Amino acid sequence: MNTHNLNFDINKVPTPCYVVDERLIRKNLEILKAVKERVGCKILLAQKAFSMFSLYPLVGQYLDGTTASGLHEAKLGYKYMGKENHVFSAAYSEVELEGVLPICSHVVFNSFSQWDKFKKRALGAGVSCGIRINPEHSTQTGAIYDPCSPGSRLGVTKEHFHFDGLDGIEGLHFHTLCQQDSDALVETLHVVEEKFSICFERLKWINMGGGHHITRQDYDIDRLVDCITDFRKRYPHLEVYLEPGEAIALDAGFLCASVLDIVNNKTDIAILDASAACHMPDVLEMPYRPRVISSGERGEKAYSYTLAGPTCLAGDIIGEYSFDKPLTPGDILVFEDMAIYSMVKNNTFNGMNLPSIAICREENGIEVVKSFGYDDFERRLS
């Protein structure tokens, strides 16, 4: 297999294993740092996409902190990053709210009913409080990932926004994008200003959420810079936050998997020790076909296969691929762009073992930072 674009020896990696390349993470962080410096905004790591805390010291050298979707992520950011720590939840329980207040710098509420319920405690804790808004303007087609889709539970619409009830509220948060270019932000921000700018003068910050694919090769960074720069000229008193998750680790991680067997049922099927259902669930949820190094589309190269996982789920299918040489048991395949929404979403269906987690260090090569076994499976069920 041609693995010339890898910085590590796949034969030194246990499979299945996620490998995150420190050099590639730093490359992404350098791009994000340049954006920060050009526009004077702050950028946070959205942990829902990438929670590999062993790399938080590196991320913390470039970014301003973390953002969480609940108590556990908030604890992770507080413990391992220790910078600004933001949290948003569609609804906080009493226990969760009490847990985040001592460790978060910013707490965003999803409704005015939750704000009214927890206002006194939040202000008493000295955190900066915000409300999530829903501009009701979709720029994408996938409803499952669209917070502006009809009937969305995420964010307060203009109709229900309490413009006269903002005492104590210091910021607004909107998150409407998913893997999109800067044109979507330009379009959305125009709508946000049109609907909500009447209260901007009373605020201290605005969080423009995530979904900004800033480190993607064809992303229009200049347009992003112009958009935020122009916004800050209009509202110089507002601190601007972005909270991308994918952009930090985009194309910086891999999933190494071994071929266990080849079976045939009208087509050759390679069964791997990695599972779409367990180890890369977005393949089934979105769905999408992850790239495999040195492979092509079905029929493009001489030998075509369906790649599949070993679970009992009939639909545990990764996709159709072709290779220059026949696959045999023991071959190692390398899936690309596997740092994001992989480790944070994997599961142990069928008792499948979770992949090991490794870092390809800039100087010392492969370092396995976490391995899993039966005890991890049992602990989740006991």
C-alpha positions as CSV (number, residue, x, y, z in Angstrom):
1,M,0.0,0.0,0.0
2,N,1.2,3.5,-0.9
3,T,1.3,5.5,2.4
4,H,3.7,8.2,1.3
5,N,1.5,10.9,2.8
6,L,1.6,9.4,6.3
7,N,4.1,10.5,8.9
8,F,4.0,7.1,10.7
9,D,4.6,3.4,10.0
10,I,1.2,1.6,9.9
11,N,2.9,-1.6,10.8
12,K,3.7,-0.2,14.2
13,V,0.1,0.7,15.0
14,P,-2.2,-1.8,16.8
15,T,-5.5,-2.2,15.0
16,P,-8.1,-0.8,15.1
17,C,-6.5,2.4,16.2
18,Y,-7.2,6.1,15.7
19,V,-4.0,8.0,15.0
20,V,-3.9,11.8,15.2
21,D,-0.9,13.5,13.6
22,E,0.5,16.2,15.8
23,R,2.0,18.0,12.8
24,L,-1.3,18.2,11.0
25,I,-3.1,19.5,14.2
26,R,-0.5,22.2,14.5
27,K,-0.9,23.1,10.8
28,N,-4.7,23.6,11.4
29,L,-4.0,25.6,14.5
30,E,-1.6,27.9,12.7
31,I,-4.4,28.7,10.2
32,L,-6.8,29.5,13.0
33,K,-4.3,31.6,14.9
34,A,-3.8,33.7,11.7
35,V,-7.5,34.3,11.5
36,K,-7.6,35.4,15.1
37,E,-4.8,37.8,14.6
38,R,-6.3,39.3,11.4
39,V,-9.7,40.0,12.9
40,G,-9.2,40.2,16.6
41,C,-11.7,37.5,17.5
42,K,-11.4,34.6,19.9
43,I,-11.6,31.0,18.8
44,L,-12.6,28.1,21.0
45,L,-12.3,24.3,20.6
46,A,-15.8,22.7,20.3
47,Q,-15.2,19.5,22.2
48,K,-18.2,17.8,20.7
49,A,-16.2,17.2,17.6
50,F,-12.8,16.6,19.1
51,S,-12.2,15.8,22.8
52,M,-8.7,14.2,22.6
53,F,-7.5,15.9,25.8
54,S,-4.0,14.6,25.4
55,L,-3.5,17.2,22.7
56,Y,-5.2,20.1,24.7
57,P,-1.8,21.5,25.8
58,L,-1.0,22.0,22.1
59,V,-4.4,23.4,21.2
60,G,-4.2,25.7,24.2
61,Q,-1.0,27.3,22.8
62,Y,-3.1,28.7,19.9
63,L,-6.8,28.9,20.9
64,D,-8.6,30.8,23.7
65,G,-10.3,27.9,25.4
66,T,-13.0,25.3,25.0
67,T,-16.7,25.1,24.6
68,A,-18.9,22.3,25.9
69,S,-22.4,20.8,25.4
70,G,-22.8,19.7,28.9
71,L,-21.2,19.1,32.3
72,H,-18.8,16.3,31.4
73,E,-17.3,18.2,28.4
74,A,-17.1,21.3,30.6
75,K,-15.1,19.3,33.2
76,L,-12.8,18.1,30.5
77,G,-12.1,21.6,29.2
78,Y,-11.6,23.0,32.7
79,K,-9.2,20.2,33.7
80,Y,-7.1,19.9,30.6
81,M,-7.2,23.3,28.9
82,G,-7.8,25.6,31.8
83,K,-8.6,28.7,29.7
84,E,-12.0,30.2,28.9
85,N,-14.6,27.5,29.3
86,H,-18.0,28.0,27.6
87,V,-21.0,25.8,27.9
88,F,-24.4,25.5,26.1
89,S,-27.1,22.9,26.7
90,A,-30.6,22.6,25.2
91,A,-31.7,22.3,28.9
92,Y,-29.8,22.1,32.1
93,S,-30.8,19.9,35.0
94,E,-30.4,21.3,38.5
95,V,-27.4,19.0,39.1
96,E,-25.8,19.9,35.8
97,L,-26.2,23.7,36.3
98,E,-24.7,23.5,39.8
99,G,-21.8,21.5,38.3
100,V,-20.9,24.0,35.5
101,L,-21.2,27.2,37.4
102,P,-17.9,26.9,39.3
103,I,-15.9,25.8,36.3
104,C,-17.3,27.8,33.4
105,S,-16.6,31.4,32.4
106,H,-19.6,31.6,30.0
107,V,-23.0,29.8,30.3
108,V,-25.4,30.0,27.4
109,F,-29.1,29.2,28.0
110,N,-31.4,27.9,25.3
111,S,-34.6,29.5,26.5
112,F,-35.9,32.4,28.6
113,S,-37.7,29.9,30.9
114,Q,-34.3,28.3,31.8
115,W,-32.8,31.8,32.2
116,D,-35.5,32.8,34.6
117,K,-35.1,29.6,36.5
118,F,-31.4,29.8,36.9
119,K,-30.7,33.5,36.6
120,K,-30.1,34.3,40.2
121,R,-27.7,31.4,40.7
122,A,-25.8,32.1,37.5
123,L,-25.3,35.7,38.2
124,G,-24.4,34.9,41.8
125,A,-21.6,32.6,40.5
126,G,-20.1,35.5,38.5
127,V,-20.3,33.8,35.1
128,S,-21.0,35.6,31.8
129,C,-24.5,34.6,30.7
130,G,-25.9,34.4,27.2
131,I,-29.0,33.3,25.2
132,R,-28.9,31.1,22.1
133,I,-30.9,32.6,19.2
134,N,-32.4,30.9,16.2
135,P,-32.3,33.2,13.2
136,E,-34.6,30.8,11.3
137,H,-32.5,30.9,8.2
138,S,-31.2,27.6,6.8
139,T,-28.1,27.5,4.7
140,Q,-27.9,23.7,4.4
141,T,-30.1,20.8,3.3
142,G,-29.5,18.1,6.0
143,A,-32.3,18.6,8.5
144,I,-30.6,16.5,11.1
145,Y,-27.8,18.9,11.3
146,D,-29.8,22.1,10.7
147,P,-30.7,24.0,13.9
148,C,-32.8,26.4,11.8
149,S,-35.1,23.6,10.4
150,P,-38.8,24.0,11.1
151,G,-39.7,23.0,14.6
152,S,-36.1,23.2,15.9
153,R,-35.7,23.0,19.6
154,L,-32.4,24.9,19.5
155,G,-32.4,28.7,20.1
156,V,-34.9,31.4,20.7
157,T,-36.7,32.8,17.6
158,K,-37.4,36.5,17.2
159,E,-41.1,35.9,17.9
160,H,-40.3,34.5,21.4
161,F,-37.2,36.7,22.2
162,H,-37.6,38.9,25.3
163,F,-35.9,42.1,24.1
164,D,-37.1,43.8,27.3
165,G,-35.9,41.0,29.6
166,L,-32.1,41.0,29.1
167,D,-31.0,42.2,32.4
168,G,-28.0,40.1,33.3
169,I,-27.6,38.7,29.7
170,E,-24.2,39.7,28.3
171,G,-24.1,37.8,25.0
172,L,-25.9,36.0,22.2
173,H,-25.0,32.7,20.7
174,F,-26.0,31.3,17.3
175,H,-24.9,28.1,15.7
176,T,-26.4,27.3,12.3
177,L,-23.6,26.0,10.1
178,C,-22.3,22.5,9.4
179,Q,-19.1,21.9,7.4
180,Q,-19.7,25.1,5.4
181,D,-17.8,27.9,3.7
182,S,-17.8,31.5,4.8
183,D,-20.5,32.6,2.4
184,A,-23.0,30.8,4.8
185,L,-21.8,32.9,7.7
186,V,-22.1,36.1,5.7
187,E,-25.6,35.2,4.7
188,T,-26.6,34.2,8.3
189,L,-25.0,37.1,10.0
190,H,-27.0,39.5,7.8
191,V,-30.2,37.8,9.0
192,V,-29.0,37.8,12.7
193,E,-28.4,41.6,12.5
194,E,-31.7,42.2,10.8
195,K,-33.6,40.4,13.5
196,F,-31.6,40.9,16.7
197,S,-29.2,43.9,16.4
198,I,-31.7,46.1,18.3
199,C,-30.3,44.7,21.5
200,F,-26.6,44.6,20.5
201,E,-25.7,47.8,22.3
202,R,-26.7,46.1,25.6
203,L,-24.3,43.2,25.1
204,K,-20.7,42.4,25.6
205,W,-20.1,39.4,23.2
206,I,-21.5,37.4,20.4
207,N,-20.7,33.8,19.7
208,M,-21.1,32.8,16.0
209,G,-20.9,29.1,16.8
210,G,-19.2,26.3,14.8
211,G,-19.5,24.6,11.4
212,H,-16.9,27.0,9.9
213,H,-14.6,24.7,7.8
214,I,-11.8,27.2,8.1
215,T,-9.0,24.8,7.6
216,R,-10.5,23.1,4.5
217,Q,-8.2,23.7,1.5
218,D,-10.9,25.6,-0.5
219,Y,-12.4,27.6,2.4
220,D,-12.5,31.3,1.6
221,I,-10.7,32.7,4.6
222,D,-10.5,36.3,3.2
223,R,-14.2,36.4,3.0
224,L,-14.5,35.3,6.6
225,V,-12.0,37.9,7.7
226,D,-13.8,40.6,5.8
227,C,-17.2,39.5,7.3
228,I,-16.0,39.6,10.9
229,T,-13.9,42.7,10.4
230,D,-16.9,44.6,9.0
231,F,-19.1,43.3,11.8
232,R,-16.6,44.5,14.5
233,K,-16.4,48.0,12.8
234,R,-20.2,48.2,13.2
235,Y,-20.2,46.9,16.8
236,P,-16.7,47.5,18.2
237,H,-17.8,46.9,21.8
238,L,-18.8,43.2,21.0
239,E,-16.2,40.5,21.6
240,V,-16.6,38.0,18.7
241,Y,-16.2,34.2,19.3
242,L,-16.0,31.3,16.9
243,E,-16.2,27.8,18.1
244,P,-15.2,25.3,15.4
245,G,-14.6,21.7,16.3
246,E,-13.9,20.1,13.0
247,A,-11.5,22.8,11.8
248,I,-9.1,22.0,14.6
249,A,-8.7,18.4,13.6
250,L,-9.8,18.3,10.0
251,D,-7.8,15.8,7.9
252,A,-5.4,15.4,10.9
253,G,-6.5,11.9,12.0
254,F,-6.6,8.3,10.7
255,L,-8.3,5.0,11.6
256,C,-6.0,2.1,10.9
257,A,-7.9,-1.2,10.5
258,S,-6.9,-4.8,9.6
259,V,-8.6,-7.1,7.1
260,L,-9.9,-10.1,9.0
261,D,-11.5,-12.1,6.1
262,I,-12.7,-11.9,2.5
263,V,-16.1,-13.4,1.7
264,N,-18.1,-13.4,-1.5
265,N,-21.8,-12.9,-2.1
266,K,-22.1,-11.6,-5.7
267,T,-19.2,-9.3,-4.8
268,D,-16.1,-9.5,-2.7
269,I,-16.5,-8.3,0.8
270,A,-13.6,-7.5,3.1
271,I,-14.5,-7.8,6.8
272,L,-12.4,-5.5,8.9
273,D,-11.7,-5.2,12.6
274,A,-13.2,-1.7,12.4
275,S,-16.9,-1.1,12.3
276,A,-19.0,1.7,10.7
277,A,-21.7,1.2,13.4
278,C,-19.2,1.3,16.3
279,H,-16.2,3.2,15.3
280,M,-17.3,5.7,12.6
281,P,-21.1,6.1,13.1
282,D,-21.3,9.2,10.9
283,V,-20.8,6.9,8.0
284,L,-24.3,5.5,8.6
285,E,-25.8,8.6,10.1
286,M,-24.9,11.3,7.6
287,P,-24.2,9.1,5.5
288,Y,-20.9,9.4,3.7
289,R,-18.1,7.3,2.3
290,P,-14.8,7.9,4.1
291,R,-11.6,8.1,2.1
292,V,-9.1,5.2,2.3
293,I,-5.5,5.7,1.3
294,S,-4.5,4.2,-2.0
295,S,-8.1,3.2,-2.9
296,G,-10.5,4.2,-5.6
297,E,-14.2,4.1,-6.4
298,R,-15.6,0.6,-7.2
299,G,-14.3,-0.4,-10.6
300,E,-11.7,2.3,-10.8
301,K,-8.9,0.0,-9.9
302,A,-8.4,-3.7,-10.7
303,Y,-9.9,-5.2,-7.5
304,S,-13.2,-4.0,-6.0
305,Y,-14.5,-4.7,-2.5
306,T,-17.3,-3.8,-0.2
307,L,-15.6,-2.9,3.1
308,A,-17.6,-4.0,6.1
309,G,-17.5,-4.3,9.9
310,P,-17.6,-7.5,11.9
311,T,-20.8,-6.8,13.9
312,C,-24.1,-8.6,13.5
313,L,-25.7,-5.5,12.0
314,A,-26.4,-6.3,8.4
315,G,-26.0,-2.6,7.5
316,D,-22.5,-2.4,9.1
317,I,-21.1,-1.4,5.7
318,I,-18.4,1.2,5.2
319,G,-18.6,1.6,1.5
320,E,-17.4,0.4,-2.0
321,Y,-13.7,0.6,-2.8
322,S,-11.2,-0.7,-5.3
323,F,-7.5,-1.4,-5.0
324,D,-4.5,-2.1,-7.3
325,K,-3.8,-5.4,-5.6
326,P,-6.1,-8.1,-4.1
327,L,-6.8,-7.6,-0.4
328,T,-5.8,-10.5,1.9
329,P,-6.3,-11.1,5.7
330,G,-3.7,-9.1,7.6
331,D,-3.6,-6.1,5.2
332,I,-4.0,-2.8,7.0
333,L,-6.3,-0.1,5.5
334,V,-6.0,3.5,6.6
335,F,-9.2,5.7,6.7
336,E,-8.6,9.4,6.4
337,D,-10.1,12.3,8.3
338,M,-11.0,10.2,11.4
339,A,-10.1,12.6,14.2
340,I,-13.5,14.3,14.2
341,Y,-16.8,12.9,15.4
342,S,-15.2,9.5,15.7
343,M,-13.7,9.0,19.2
344,V,-16.5,11.1,20.7
345,K,-19.3,9.0,19.1
346,N,-18.0,5.5,19.1
347,N,-19.7,2.7,21.0
348,T,-19.4,-0.9,22.1
349,F,-22.4,-2.5,20.3
350,N,-21.9,-6.3,20.2
351,G,-19.1,-5.9,22.8
352,M,-16.9,-4.5,20.1
353,N,-13.6,-3.2,21.5
354,L,-13.0,0.5,21.1
355,P,-10.0,1.4,18.9
356,S,-6.8,2.4,20.6
357,I,-5.9,6.1,20.5
358,A,-2.5,7.2,19.4
359,I,-0.6,10.3,18.6
360,C,2.0,10.6,15.8
361,R,4.3,12.9,17.7
362,E,6.3,15.6,15.7
363,E,9.6,14.2,17.0
364,N,9.1,10.7,18.4
365,G,6.6,9.0,16.1
366,I,3.8,6.8,17.4
367,E,2.7,7.1,21.0
368,V,-0.3,5.0,22.1
369,V,-2.1,7.1,24.7
370,K,-5.1,4.9,25.4
371,S,-6.0,1.2,24.9
372,F,-9.3,-0.4,25.7
373,G,-10.3,-3.9,26.8
374,Y,-13.0,-6.0,28.4
375,D,-13.0,-4.0,31.6
376,D,-14.0,-0.8,29.7
377,F,-17.0,-2.7,28.2
378,E,-18.0,-4.1,31.6
379,R,-17.6,-0.8,33.4
380,R,-20.1,0.9,31.1
381,L,-22.8,-1.7,31.9
382,S,-22.3,-2.2,35.7
